[in-house]
Amino acid sequence: MVAAALAAVAVAGLAATTVASAGESAERSRPHHDKALQAGLEALVKDGSLPGALMSVRSPDGRVTNYTAGVGDIRTRSKVPTDGYVRIASSTKMFTAVAVLQLAGDGKLSLDDTVEKHLPGVVRGTGAGAGIDGRNITIRQLLNHTSGMTREMPLMPQGILPIRDRYFEARELLDAALTQAPTFAPGQDRVWEYSNAGYVLLGLVAQKVAGRPFAEVVTDRIINRAGLEETYYPGPGDRDVRSPHARGYLPARNDKGEVIPGEMVDITRFDPSIAGAAGQMIATPSDLNKFLVALQDGRLLQPRQLAEMRQAIEAPGFPAGWRYGLGTIEMKLSCGVTAYGHGGDTDGYQTRAAITPDGRAVTVAVTNDEAGRAEVLDFFDKALCAKK
């Protein structure tokens, strides 16, 4: 637990740089810094509730501009590292969905297959979850959150701190979810409920169909294919974030669960297996943008599969104008443009990533997942709509 005079800390470490992404000779580094975006990023960290912020913007012609604000460590007051590694949390769902859609494109599964076809006898609910049955759930329903699988994470009832060093097998996560009551019948008309458990199950389906560990499927079929040198799926026991990185924080709480003003807990190091295929991955903002470009330009999915991915449905509880596809979010921006991407909140980090039809990609990350969510979304919208 770290006590900090956050308002004083947050004003340190402001920077912005322009760089060319590794391995792409067509890109050239040249000044293209947007002062309005830099000011907006600084505004996010001004009150100290978000210690650090970093952003990467990739223009349609391939220029990459990286921004930072705040501090990377509230104890040392070090700068936020430019384009540092962050836990991308539920943005992992895009990778999981792409892996499944690739298998569909290869004819190894159909999106309308039941889970039972690929994992016979595995998905059978117990107790309150007795209504869950893999014979009634399709892969498509898992992908677009219409399966009725629980949104709860029953293995962390007291948050991350008591289990920060605990490793979880994917089957253990699934079995715990199968004890929870379904939120509705699979595919029920106009019913949608976000479910991490559903994506853990998708990881198991992909692993079974591909015949390889899910982390290997993602690495070989997506990370390596797209040339993502700063994206990885942490292996068993890997609790750290690769360097350079800004440290991630939680607000400190007393025994009653009340936030202690001015105090934060460093939660950078923990075992992400609690999220599995729903949210385990780590990347830099610029690499996440490279993934979005590779996805949009056809290097990862055939046109039919990308079109399937972007068939979106209403998602109650999401911001106005946002709908959910297959592991991707359709975002109607304030400027009238529609972008596609995902966001993620995990202990210590929140990220937002999307790409517009003309190829402008933006990833924003901040180092506290419990504060400033509305402000981050508003800034994210502005960054996607900006011209520079």
Secondary structure as GFF3:
##gff-version 3
##sequence-region A 1 388
A	DSSP	beta_strand	2	3	.	.	.	ID=ss1
A	DSSP	alpha_helix	6	10	.	.	.	ID=ss2
A	DSSP	beta_strand	15	19	.	.	.	ID=ss3
A	DSSP	alpha_helix	35	45	.	.	.	ID=ss4
A	DSSP	beta_strand	52	58	.	.	.	ID=ss5
A	DSSP	beta_strand	64	73	.	.	.	ID=ss6
A	DSSP	beta_strand	78	79	.	.	.	ID=ss7
A	DSSP	beta_strand	86	87	.	.	.	ID=ss8
A	DSSP	three_ten_helix	89	91	.	.	.	ID=ss9
A	DSSP	alpha_helix	92	105	.	.	.	ID=ss10
A	DSSP	alpha_helix	115	118	.	.	.	ID=ss11
A	DSSP	three_ten_helix	127	129	.	.	.	ID=ss12
A	DSSP	three_ten_helix	134	136	.	.	.	ID=ss13
A	DSSP	alpha_helix	139	143	.	.	.	ID=ss14
A	DSSP	three_ten_helix	161	163	.	.	.	ID=ss15
A	DSSP	alpha_helix	170	177	.	.	.	ID=ss16
A	DSSP	alpha_helix	196	210	.	.	.	ID=ss17
A	DSSP	alpha_helix	214	218	.	.	.	ID=ss18
A	DSSP	pi_helix	219	223	.	.	.	ID=ss19
A	DSSP	beta_strand	231	232	.	.	.	ID=ss20
A	DSSP	beta_strand	249	253	.	.	.	ID=ss21
A	DSSP	beta_strand	259	266	.	.	.	ID=ss22
A	DSSP	three_ten_helix	272	274	.	.	.	ID=ss23
A	DSSP	three_ten_helix	276	278	.	.	.	ID=ss24
A	DSSP	beta_strand	282	283	.	.	.	ID=ss25
A	DSSP	alpha_helix	285	296	.	.	.	ID=ss26
A	DSSP	alpha_helix	303	309	.	.	.	ID=ss27
A	DSSP	beta_strand	313	314	.	.	.	ID=ss28
A	DSSP	beta_strand	322	324	.	.	.	ID=ss29
A	DSSP	beta_strand	329	332	.	.	.	ID=ss30
A	DSSP	beta_strand	338	346	.	.	.	ID=ss31
A	DSSP	beta_strand	349	355	.	.	.	ID=ss32
A	DSSP	beta_strand	361	366	.	.	.	ID=ss33
A	DSSP	alpha_helix	373	385	.	.	.	ID=ss34
###
